Amino acid sequence: MIRIKPTARPMPAAQPLRQQQSDAISASVRVAPADPLAHAGHRIDPDRRRGRGATINPAGRFEAEQRVAEDDGWGSLGELPPFKTEITYEKARTIITRNDSPDISFDRSINPYRGCEHGCVYCFARPSHAYLGLSPGLDFESKLTAKPDAAALLEKELSALNYQPRTIAIGTNTDPYQPIEKKFRIMREVLEVLARFNHPVGIVTKSALVQRDIDLLAPMAAKGLAKVALSVTTLDSKVARGMEPRAAAPAKRLETIRKLSEAGIPVTVLVAPIVPAINEHEIERILDAAKAAGAQEAGYVLLRLPLEVRDIVQEWLLTHHPDKLRHVMSLVRATRGGKDYDSQWGQRMVGSGPYAWMIGRRFEMAAERIGFNTSRKRLRTDLFVKPQKAVAQLSLF
């Protein structure tokens, strides 16, 4: 049985927004003493969410109502279907997204998909699903959006007379090589356009599917136009299965680093995210393994818990590591000025305080000892050329 309840009651207009939000949350949930995380959203039966990362599917923060599954005594909850991956199509008007953030190294990116089937429980992109009227929980992993016109839109934007080339980052929000890419091949088409224009590209992924495109990436890398970053969160396959259920296994990611490196493609390993008390002890081991596989550069990101990600990660900890829940959250707050998250530029990726400092120094010392980051690979923009077809009309004048 599905019960619908309001997520907020009307508030006097004079009350501050923060107070309204606090009162709305209090009014919309029932917190049992034995269930301190009941406010996060109803839990989904393990059989229904098998193979998924999040354990809950709460309504998005912009929704007026929340649907809660309740057992009516007849066992009707067992009749609900499992969460299957659903794909919708987006008719985008543009494909290159711009940003002016001072703490990331790129000012433009491409996201062929919304949502990500990898189901990484910690994914900072989860809250973006709320803008679609969907849940940042299981909906983020199972209700995906594809942009089939991405390559055509990219060709049009790169052909604009005033376009100035700079490295395009792909995979900074959701993974371009998530499982549905095998069928849709949108990322493949985007790379084909970038290769024709001699346009630089940096890719972030945790999927072995990137090996499929070595035939495109290797020639681009030989010109100084491509590099790939592989995220390796843990070398423990059991931890990875629970935390990143549909991403490539750790051993497969190391194999991917090796094959990309052997093809002459510069590879960066990202120890990301570092989850306190869960995978922090693996920092040095991951760097050692990645270096042995051929990675040339390394970076890290400390666990980020923006908006709904906080509740999703806490619920995941309660399910998979109940004995570590309080300890993990205590360490997280120690790196965020006593809060669950600090979004300040310069802080959101690496945190602050003694514990965050210790993580940073461990990473830097290990990277230096192994020989990472002795030089940084900068991609070229001077080779950019617009195919003759794109400028044929103007060449008549």
BELWO-V601508 format. One line per field, one symbol per residue. psi: psi as a letter, one per 20 degrees, with the letter a starting at -180 (. if undefined). A space follows every 50 residues. Layout:
psi: ???
This chain:
psi: ppppqqiqqpqphiqqgghggghgghhirooqhimijhihqqqpphhhjp jrgqirmqqqiiqiqppppppjijkhhiiqqroqppprppnqhrhppqqk pijqjqjqrpnhqprpihkphjpiighhhhijkrpidhhhhinqpqnijg gggghghhiqhjpppqppppjifqpikrhihhghkghghghhghghilpq pppprkqihhhhjhhghghghhikiqqppppohqiohggghhhmhjrqqg hhghhggghgghjjppppponpqoopjgjhijghggggghghijqhrqrq pqppmpcihghggghgghghmhiighgghghghhikkirhqojppihhhi arrgghgggghgggggggghjqkhqpopqqiiipppqhhhjgghii.
